[in-house]
Amino acid sequence: MKTNATRRAAVPTHVAVVGGGPAGSCAALALAQQGARVTLCEALRFPRSRPGESLPPAIEPLLAQLGLARELAAADFPRTAGVEVQWGGRSERRLAGQDARGVWCNYQAERSRFDALLLRAAERAGVEVREGVRPSDVLHSGRQVNGLVLEGRELRTDWVLDATGGAHWLARRLGLEIEPHSPPLHARYGYVSQVVHRARLAEPRLASDDAGWTWLAPLGAGRLAWVRLRWDGVAEPADWQPAELAGSRPEGGSRGADVTWRCVTEPAGPGYFCLGDAACVLDPLSSHGVLRAIMTGLQAAHLIGQIRRGASARQAADEYSRWLRGWFEHEVAALRSFYRQISPETVAAGAF
């Protein structure tokens, strides 16, 4: 005899995912593999440019769980065992990690290719992908989310997952509180090719100075990515690039991003989950942005599966919020400790 929970799980759940980055694509893929009906809308058409190329080894088991181990290997992203860190007057090489089997390696994965790999995998799994489409509104009654308005039509769903990034699309429409945990921070990033000899790197390099820090990462084939952040609240001009890249050829203009540390106080609730940067934002020095995005997507998909099998939706939302908040607070403490090494007066003054 079928129980209520069994009958509930047998009914296809309709989930709308807003945003096609790692958080949205991995959530959509995991849900489709569970048998859910998934609609994913992405405002831009792929390929698109995003910062954050250095991916930790921890993404390997997560993508293997999604059945993407072969795709990751076939992408042939450059791998590096360590990072050169020049911080607070000291210089050292930090390994990605190691165990009895040897040294672990990061991936230097160009985000446009990596994101496309995940989105296309979700599409192959049966996810309805709509590129170049953004929702004009969210359907909700109070905090209960019931769907989206897409291209002038109502799309009624059981769940809406916001993976739109630091714009916090859903949180702002629901009036959720977004707590700041740092002064305003702005990162600028870009790419160069035909890298001059003095800027060629075998491994990524992080270097601090009096105003902030600069990250350089080789992407292979004579290409390099860079990220710049200042902690004095001043954004570098649009034509800025690291001095050692003078003579290299920029690929398009540089771009900026608001990376002020912040967290949505209720990242999950009735009918919704906020994923990745849509839930919480840390500056790129945390180095776990893509990993956090993937894990939030997988956790949301897991909890929706639990709810379909009869678990309490309220308890699942509370569990997700506690888990995410704990991770965020741990990362904030680690960042403050790292910044204290170069700018203790800034940390002591409460800026971080």
Phi, psi and omega in degrees: 000132183281134176276169177300320180296321180294316179296322180296318180292333182285340179279123181301129176274135178258122181238133173256128178247125180254108181115129186252021176285191182304320181296309183293316182294318181290321176298314181298317180297313181297320179292319177298322178294337176278349181101007179284154171271124187232130173245123179244125176245137182229126186296327182256160173266139181279151358285151179227158183266133175217150176279168172102064186273334185276112183250131183288160179301339183296345178287339183302305180295331180291316179289328175296322177300328180271001180081025185248018181300317181293319179297319179296317179294320182292335179294336174055044176292141176303145180237142180226143184274339186212180178226134173276121183244119175245100192221125176060036179085359179245153180230134179204162174254124181252128179280151176294336181146169177198159175216195184297338181272350177135194183274138176278159181230137171285163171256133171260080190258119176298124189298326180299320179285317182296314180297321179295323178302315182289318182295317180293327176295320177297320180296317179296332181281358177109003178290133174280109183258125177242102178273151181074021183232131175233144179290144178270343179194168175248140176271122181204156173237101190067234178269354180281115181268133185239357180151198185226164166253114182239124177050043176080003181238147177281132175244103180279130183222165174278327182217147170238128178248121180267113176235039184273358178092199188292358174288343178053052186307309185286317182302319181291324180286334178269355181073028179284147180286137176241110185274126173278145180231014178203169170291169177303130180230135180230128176255146173238142183216158180194182182226149174225155174233175185049054185294133179292158189303318186291346181256001181288133184233142173276331180222162177299157179223132176244124183227131178264160173215191185293336185253343183172217180214160179229136180244131175237136182219125178287141179247002183088163178056035176073018180250156182211143176250148177223152176224139179231132175226134173248140181261009178265010178083358181267130176271134177296149179296160185299333182265010181288144168206157182305142184301324183289352178266002177303129182100343175278163183261115177294144175259095184072187178274166175282165180230159181241159178211140175279113182242027173305132180295128181199157184215134174286126186290333178233076184287355176216148181192194184296108177087007182210155168223140170259131186245154173054224181293342175293340178262315180205147184235135171229158181288162188299344179297338178296333175065007183243017185300312182289320178299315179297320179300311181297316183293323177294322177297316180291321180294318178298317179298319179299314183292322176298321175298320178296319180295320178299332180267011172111358179290159180288126179296322180295315180294323178296317178296318178296319179298315179298315182296318179295316181299313182293318180297319179299317178296314181301313182295324176297316180293322177299315179298320180294319179296316179299320178297319181292316179294329181298333181294331182252331184222066183299328181293326178294316179293316181298328180284356177088008179293329176240000000 
